[in-house]
Amino acid sequence: MHPDDAAGLQPLPNWENSTGCCGPTGDEGLNRACPCCAPVATLAADCFEPNELHLDPVRTYAFSQ
């Protein structure tokens, strides 16, 4: 999904799993957390690849309000 569609997600503490040249490569696993600090997604946004956000299917689910 597009990273802007989940603007409430934040980097893990100390930018854990977020190494890369210009942004996280996404190769190290979960690197974004929901406001409660639970890791739920992987952001791949380095300069050599498209920006993508992958939600962890074990930790996330769809719902309607």
mmCIF file of the C-alpha atoms, coordinates in Angstrom:
data_MODEL
# 
_entry.id   MODEL 
# 
loop_
_atom_site.group_PDB 
_atom_site.id 
_atom_site.type_symbol 
_atom_site.label_atom_id 
_atom_site.label_alt_id 
_atom_site.label_comp_id 
_atom_site.label_asym_id 
_atom_site.label_entity_id 
_atom_site.label_seq_id 
_atom_site.pdbx_PDB_ins_code 
_atom_site.Cartn_x 
_atom_site.Cartn_y 
_atom_site.Cartn_z 
_atom_site.occupancy 
_atom_site.B_iso_or_equiv 
_atom_site.pdbx_formal_charge 
_atom_site.auth_seq_id 
_atom_site.auth_comp_id 
_atom_site.auth_asym_id 
_atom_site.auth_atom_id 
_atom_site.pdbx_PDB_model_num 
ATOM 1  C CA . MET A 1 1  ? 0.000   0.000   0.000  1.00 0.00 ? 1  MET A CA 1 
ATOM 2  C CA . HIS A 1 2  ? 1.072   3.606   -0.320 1.00 0.00 ? 2  HIS A CA 1 
ATOM 3  C CA . PRO A 1 3  ? 2.881   4.847   2.836  1.00 0.00 ? 3  PRO A CA 1 
ATOM 4  C CA . ASP A 1 4  ? 0.662   7.967   2.971  1.00 0.00 ? 4  ASP A CA 1 
ATOM 5  C CA . ASP A 1 5  ? -2.388  5.711   3.456  1.00 0.00 ? 5  ASP A CA 1 
ATOM 6  C CA . ALA A 1 6  ? -1.100  4.811   6.920  1.00 0.00 ? 6  ALA A CA 1 
ATOM 7  C CA . ALA A 1 7  ? 0.138   8.173   8.142  1.00 0.00 ? 7  ALA A CA 1 
ATOM 8  C CA . GLY A 1 8  ? -0.407  7.191   11.796 1.00 0.00 ? 8  GLY A CA 1 
ATOM 9  C CA . LEU A 1 9  ? 2.367   4.603   11.720 1.00 0.00 ? 9  LEU A CA 1 
ATOM 10 C CA . GLN A 1 10 ? 5.696   5.615   13.181 1.00 0.00 ? 10 GLN A CA 1 
ATOM 11 C CA . PRO A 1 11 ? 9.259   4.242   13.082 1.00 0.00 ? 11 PRO A CA 1 
ATOM 12 C CA . LEU A 1 12 ? 10.243  1.730   15.729 1.00 0.00 ? 12 LEU A CA 1 
ATOM 13 C CA . PRO A 1 13 ? 12.328  3.102   18.630 1.00 0.00 ? 13 PRO A CA 1 
ATOM 14 C CA . ASN A 1 14 ? 15.935  3.867   17.643 1.00 0.00 ? 14 ASN A CA 1 
ATOM 15 C CA . TRP A 1 15 ? 14.893  3.371   13.985 1.00 0.00 ? 15 TRP A CA 1 
ATOM 16 C CA . GLU A 1 16 ? 15.159  -0.402  14.498 1.00 0.00 ? 16 GLU A CA 1 
ATOM 17 C CA . ASN A 1 17 ? 15.155  -2.350  11.186 1.00 0.00 ? 17 ASN A CA 1 
ATOM 18 C CA . SER A 1 18 ? 15.256  0.910   9.205  1.00 0.00 ? 18 SER A CA 1 
ATOM 19 C CA . THR A 1 19 ? 18.725  0.914   7.646  1.00 0.00 ? 19 THR A CA 1 
ATOM 20 C CA . GLY A 1 20 ? 19.257  2.128   4.118  1.00 0.00 ? 20 GLY A CA 1 
ATOM 21 C CA . CYS A 1 21 ? 20.858  4.851   2.056  1.00 0.00 ? 21 CYS A CA 1 
ATOM 22 C CA . CYS A 1 22 ? 18.017  7.398   1.888  1.00 0.00 ? 22 CYS A CA 1 
ATOM 23 C CA . GLY A 1 23 ? 15.317  5.474   3.780  1.00 0.00 ? 23 GLY A CA 1 
ATOM 24 C CA . PRO A 1 24 ? 14.583  1.963   5.043  1.00 0.00 ? 24 PRO A CA 1 
ATOM 25 C CA . THR A 1 25 ? 15.158  -0.846  2.545  1.00 0.00 ? 25 THR A CA 1 
ATOM 26 C CA . GLY A 1 26 ? 12.550  -3.102  4.144  1.00 0.00 ? 26 GLY A CA 1 
ATOM 27 C CA . ASP A 1 27 ? 14.929  -6.068  4.102  1.00 0.00 ? 27 ASP A CA 1 
ATOM 28 C CA . GLU A 1 28 ? 15.184  -6.311  7.898  1.00 0.00 ? 28 GLU A CA 1 
ATOM 29 C CA . GLY A 1 29 ? 11.528  -6.944  8.729  1.00 0.00 ? 29 GLY A CA 1 
ATOM 30 C CA . LEU A 1 30 ? 8.962   -4.902  10.601 1.00 0.00 ? 30 LEU A CA 1 
ATOM 31 C CA . ASN A 1 31 ? 10.054  -1.283  11.007 1.00 0.00 ? 31 ASN A CA 1 
ATOM 32 C CA . ARG A 1 32 ? 6.790   0.667   11.572 1.00 0.00 ? 32 ARG A CA 1 
ATOM 33 C CA . ALA A 1 33 ? 4.519   0.649   14.611 1.00 0.00 ? 33 ALA A CA 1 
ATOM 34 C CA . CYS A 1 34 ? 0.980   1.735   15.372 1.00 0.00 ? 34 CYS A CA 1 
ATOM 35 C CA . PRO A 1 35 ? 0.430   4.477   18.007 1.00 0.00 ? 35 PRO A CA 1 
ATOM 36 C CA . CYS A 1 36 ? 0.464   1.832   20.776 1.00 0.00 ? 36 CYS A CA 1 
ATOM 37 C CA . CYS A 1 37 ? 4.058   0.954   19.710 1.00 0.00 ? 37 CYS A CA 1 
ATOM 38 C CA . ALA A 1 38 ? 3.205   -2.526  18.377 1.00 0.00 ? 38 ALA A CA 1 
ATOM 39 C CA . PRO A 1 39 ? 5.236   -3.348  15.238 1.00 0.00 ? 39 PRO A CA 1 
ATOM 40 C CA . VAL A 1 40 ? 2.739   -3.889  12.405 1.00 0.00 ? 40 VAL A CA 1 
ATOM 41 C CA . ALA A 1 41 ? 4.314   -3.027  9.043  1.00 0.00 ? 41 ALA A CA 1 
ATOM 42 C CA . THR A 1 42 ? 7.433   -2.838  6.904  1.00 0.00 ? 42 THR A CA 1 
ATOM 43 C CA . LEU A 1 43 ? 8.233   0.342   5.021  1.00 0.00 ? 43 LEU A CA 1 
ATOM 44 C CA . ALA A 1 44 ? 10.457  0.026   1.957  1.00 0.00 ? 44 ALA A CA 1 
ATOM 45 C CA . ALA A 1 45 ? 11.385  3.572   0.944  1.00 0.00 ? 45 ALA A CA 1 
ATOM 46 C CA . ASP A 1 46 ? 15.041  3.691   -0.023 1.00 0.00 ? 46 ASP A CA 1 
ATOM 47 C CA . CYS A 1 47 ? 16.151  5.715   -3.053 1.00 0.00 ? 47 CYS A CA 1 
ATOM 48 C CA . PHE A 1 48 ? 16.704  2.653   -5.280 1.00 0.00 ? 48 PHE A CA 1 
ATOM 49 C CA . GLU A 1 49 ? 13.217  1.145   -5.004 1.00 0.00 ? 49 GLU A CA 1 
ATOM 50 C CA . PRO A 1 50 ? 9.551   2.171   -5.041 1.00 0.00 ? 50 PRO A CA 1 
ATOM 51 C CA . ASN A 1 51 ? 8.033   3.381   -1.768 1.00 0.00 ? 51 ASN A CA 1 
ATOM 52 C CA . GLU A 1 52 ? 5.805   0.619   -0.404 1.00 0.00 ? 52 GLU A CA 1 
ATOM 53 C CA . LEU A 1 53 ? 4.257   -0.224  2.928  1.00 0.00 ? 53 LEU A CA 1 
ATOM 54 C CA . HIS A 1 54 ? 3.566   -3.882  3.657  1.00 0.00 ? 54 HIS A CA 1 
ATOM 55 C CA . LEU A 1 55 ? 1.193   -4.625  6.544  1.00 0.00 ? 55 LEU A CA 1 
ATOM 56 C CA . ASP A 1 56 ? 1.908   -7.764  8.542  1.00 0.00 ? 56 ASP A CA 1 
ATOM 57 C CA . PRO A 1 57 ? -1.072  -10.091 7.934  1.00 0.00 ? 57 PRO A CA 1 
ATOM 58 C CA . VAL A 1 58 ? -0.612  -11.700 11.356 1.00 0.00 ? 58 VAL A CA 1 
ATOM 59 C CA . ARG A 1 59 ? -0.833  -8.386  13.227 1.00 0.00 ? 59 ARG A CA 1 
ATOM 60 C CA . THR A 1 60 ? -3.341  -6.424  11.134 1.00 0.00 ? 60 THR A CA 1 
ATOM 61 C CA . TYR A 1 61 ? -6.900  -6.881  9.854  1.00 0.00 ? 61 TYR A CA 1 
ATOM 62 C CA . ALA A 1 62 ? -9.517  -4.862  8.007  1.00 0.00 ? 62 ALA A CA 1 
ATOM 63 C CA . PHE A 1 63 ? -12.607 -3.504  9.727  1.00 0.00 ? 63 PHE A CA 1 
ATOM 64 C CA . SER A 1 64 ? -15.289 -0.944  9.018  1.00 0.00 ? 64 SER A CA 1 
ATOM 65 C CA . GLN A 1 65 ? -16.671 1.567   11.473 1.00 0.00 ? 65 GLN A CA 1 
# 
